[in-house]
Amino acid sequence: MKIAIHHREGSFSTRWIAYCQRNAITYEIVNAYDSNIIQQVEDCDAFMWHHHHNGYKDVLFAKQLLYSLQMAGKKVFPDFNTGWHFDDKVGQKYLLEAIGAPLVPTYVFYERETALAWANKTTFPKVFKLRGGAGSANVKLVKNKMQAVRLIKRAFGKGTAQFDKWEHLKERYGKYKTGKENIKEFLRAMKELFVLPDFAQMRVPEKGYVYFQDFIPSNSFDIRIIIIDDKAFAIKRLVRKGDFRASGSGNIIYDKNQIDEKCVKIAFDVNKKINSRSIAYDFIFDQDQNPLIVELSYGFVAKGYDCCEGYWDSDMNWHEGASFDFSGWMVENLVREKND
């Protein structure tokens, strides 16, 4: 078997390449951005690309390339079931509702007047989100009808920028202040107040729809369950000080005893229906302590999970030990499927 890998520093690809080298799996590094990428992977059995939501080129065509190769009979990562809903909270709403998953109640409107009528009769607070963004980007707490109406009018007017430079600076400063990032990241965010990053310059404002979720109070953390094949591992992420968001906070607890196994069980059950090769489910809890899915994503920052204490198999058996190679599991899945 020969695997084509698009390499990006800091992505899964570094670990995929290392795994292939350790296990004598033939691989070739290719450039997905080249016009002749189809020819580059012609003699390969599989293609792997950890595409990123903040890479404007990736957003333009990564899914289309991957699914085209899948249609042609090649094994790909992420495949359609794994990646079509990536960075698309609107798509995730419909998917999770369609399969009866326990989703935080979510509302999407495509007409200004319909959205305004809903705002006039609903209760607050609500959570406003754009369809794309990770690490709590583009997520705001809407405390009253006045704020909701302003967001709705903007959504059906000039739109909302996908990059909030002031929120980004605040986020970087918070992480610098707590020692989670170095001064370089903060200074880069300062620079981006005046010179927007490439993806922010290339992407147009979001408009023509508006997305809200119910605000579920009294959550000081969320639980992220990642499932790869028939294995699951998890982290607990604490909410930022003075905030309601946990995603991207960097305040992580790895203690297995602090992971509610109801979340693990639900994640396995949902993934049987979604049939994803790699998926992260983010859970919060309602007032009766029932887990609710906030959103999902095939991609995640790998180094944030290296300290996990072990993993569960699909029968909910716990396997102790932090030495498992979850990035290697992604490669193993493709090799096994090819050989089946």
N, C-alpha and C positions, 0 to 999 in steps of 0.2 A: 504494500500500500504506500502511496505517495501523497503527502498532504501539502497543499499550498497555504502559506501563512502570510497575511499582510501584517507587517511588524510596525508597532507604535510603542515608543518608550513609555513605560509606566502602565501599559495595558496587560491583559492576559497573555499577549503574544510572547513576552519575555519568558514566561513560565512554560508556555506551550513548547517553545523552541528547546528549552532546557530539558523538558520531559522527553521530547523526541530524541535528543542527543543521548540521554541516559538509557533509553530503552531501544536504541538502534532502529528507530522509526524514520523512514526516509521522508524528508521534507524539503521544501523549496520556499525561499522568501520571495514574494512577489509584491508588486506595487498596484494596489487596487485603483489608484488614480490614473494609471496609464490607459490610453484609449484601447490598447490591444490586450487588456486584462483577460479577455476570454481566451485569446490565443496562449497567453502565459500559463493558464491553468489547464490547457487542453490535455496534457499527458498526466494530470493529477487525478486522484480518486476523490479528493476532498478539498474544501476551501474553508479557511477559518479567518474571521475578521472581527475583532473586538471594536466595532465602530462606536463612536462617541456622540452624545447628543449636542455637545458644544463644538463639534467640528462641522462647520457649515457645508463642507464638501460631503461629509458623511451623510448629513441629513438629506442632501440632494438625491443621492442615488444608492446608498449602501443596501437598503432593503431590496431595491429593484434588482441590483446585481446578484445578491445572494439568492433571491427567489428564482431568478432566471436560471442560475446554475443548478438549483434544486430541481427545477422543471426539466432540465436537460439530463437529469439522472445522477448528478454528483451529490455527495454528502456535503452538507455545509453546516457551519456554526456561525451565528445562530440560524436555525432553520425557520420556516414560516411560523410554526406553532410557538416557537420560542421568542421570536422577535417582532412579529407584526405590530404588537401593541406597545413596543418600547417607546418611551417618551411620548406617549399619547394617552393622557388621562381620560379623554373623551372616549376613545376606543375601549379602554379598560372598564369604564362604567358599563358600557353595553355588554361586554364580554362577561363580567362578573354577575351582572343582573340576569343574563340569559342562562347561565348555568346554576343559578340559585346560590351563589357564594354569599357569605355574610359580609356585605359591603357597607361602609359608612354611607348613609343615605345621601345621594348625589343628584344634582339638578343641572341640566344643560338646556340652554335656550338659544334659538337661532333667529328670533324676532324680538326687536326691542320692546314692543308693546306687551308681548306675552311675558317677557322677563319683568317688566315694570309692574304688571298686574300681580305676578307672583310675589314680588318684593313688598307690595302693599298689604298682603295677607299673611306672609310667613312670619316666623319668629326669629329673633336674633339673640346671640351672634351666629354668624355663618362664617365659613372659610372660603375665600375666593382663591382660585387657582387659574393659571394658564394651562393649556393642554400639555405643554412641554416644560422641562426644567427638572433638575434634581438637587438634592441637598437643601431642600426647603426654598429654593429659588422660585420666585413668582408665586409665593403663597402669602396671603394676607388675612388677618382676622378682621372681619366686617362686623362692627359692633352695633350698628343700627341701620334703619331704612335709608337715611340720608346718604350714608357711605355706599350702600348697595346701589342706590339710584345713580350716584356719581360714576361708579364702576360700570354699570350697565350702559349709561349714555356714552361713556368712553369706548366701550366694546363695540358699539354700533356707530361710532363716530371716527375719531382719529386713531383709535386702537391703543393697545398697551405694548410698550417696548418689552422685548423678551429679556433684555439685560437692564436691570436696575442698578446703576453704577453706585448710587449712595448706599443701597442695601448691601451691595457687594463689598464696599469699603467697610461698612459696619461689621460685616461678617468676618472679614480678614483681620480687622483690628481686634475683635473679640478673641479670635484664635491666637493672634500674636500675644495679646495681653495674658492669656492663660498658658502660654508656652507650647501650644499645639502647632504653631507655625513660626517660621523664622521671620526676621525683619524684611527679607526680600519679597515675600508674598504680600506683606502690607504695603511696601513701597510700590510694588507693581499695581496694586489696586488704586493707590494714589495717582499713579500715572494714567490709569484707565479712566479717571474722571475727565481727562482732557483728550486722550487718544483711545477710543473704544477698541476692544479686542476685535480680531477679524470676524468672529462669528456674530458679534453684535452689529458690526457695520454691514454685514451681508444679509442679515435676516430682517424682514420687514415686520412692522408691528402686528400683533395678533388682533384680529377684528372679525366681526360677523358672527360671533357666538359669545356666550358668557357661561361660566362654570362655577358652581358653588357646591360645597359639602356642608352637612350639619356639623356644628362644633360640638364635640363630645367633651364635656368638662371633666376635671379632676384626673387628667392623665399627666403624670410627671415623667413618663417615659413611653417609648414604644418598643415593640419586639419585632426584630427582623429575622425571619426564617428563610434560609436559602436552601433550595432543593436542587440537587444535581443528580440526575438519574434516580436511583432509589435510596438516596442518602440525604440527610438534612443536618445542617448546623445552624447556630443561632447566636445573636448578640442582643443585649438590652442597651438601648440608647436613651440617655437622660435628656430631658428637655433643657434648653438653654435657660439661664437665669433671666427672669423677667420676661419670658417668652412662652409660647405654647407649642413650639416646634422642636422635634427631636432629630429629624433627619438632617444629617450634615453637621450635627453639633460637635462630634468628635469625643463626646463624653460616653464612653463605651464600657459596659460591664460584661465580662466573659463567663461569669460564674454560672454553671449549668443549673444550679439550684434556683436561680432567679429567672429562669425561663419557664413560663407557663406551658406545659406540654399540650394543653388544648390547642394552642397556636400551631404546634408541630403537627398535630393530628389533622387539623383543618387544612393546613398547607398541603399535606400529602393527599388528602381527599380532593381538594380543588385541582391539584396538579394532575391527578388521574384523568380529569375531564379536559384540562387545557393541553396536556401532553407536551409540556415544555422540557427541554433538555437542561436548562439552567434558568432558575427564576428566584427572585427575592420577593417575599411577601412582607409588607409592613402592617403590623397589627397595633391597634389601640383597643381599649375596653370600654364598653358602655356602663351605665350605672349599676347593672346587674352582674358586672364582671364577665360579660360575654365578649369574646374576641371579635373584632370587626376589622376587615381589610381596608386600609386606606388607599394603597396603590401597589403596583408591582413593577418589576424591572428585571430584564435578563442580565444587565451589567451592574457591576459594583466595583469598588476599589479593593483589590485583592488583599493588600497589606493590612487592611482593617480587620481581617478575619484569621490572620495567622496565629493569633493567641487563643482561638477557640479550644475548649478543653476536650472535645471529641465530637462525635456525630451520632445521630439516630439512623437506623435502617427503617425501611418501610413497615416493618412489624413493630416499630417503636422500641426496639432493643437499643440500648446505649452502648457505644463503643468508645471507651476511654482512650485519651491520647491526642496530643495536639500536633502530631507529625503527619497527619493525612494531607494528601496533595489534591485539593479540590480542582485546581486548574488541570492537573493530569487526568482527572476523571472526565473532563470535557473531551480530551483527546481519546481516551479509552472508549468512550461511547461511540465515536465515529469509527474507530477501528473495529469494534465489535459489530456495529451495524453493517459495515462493509463485508465482514467475514460471514455474517449470518446468511 
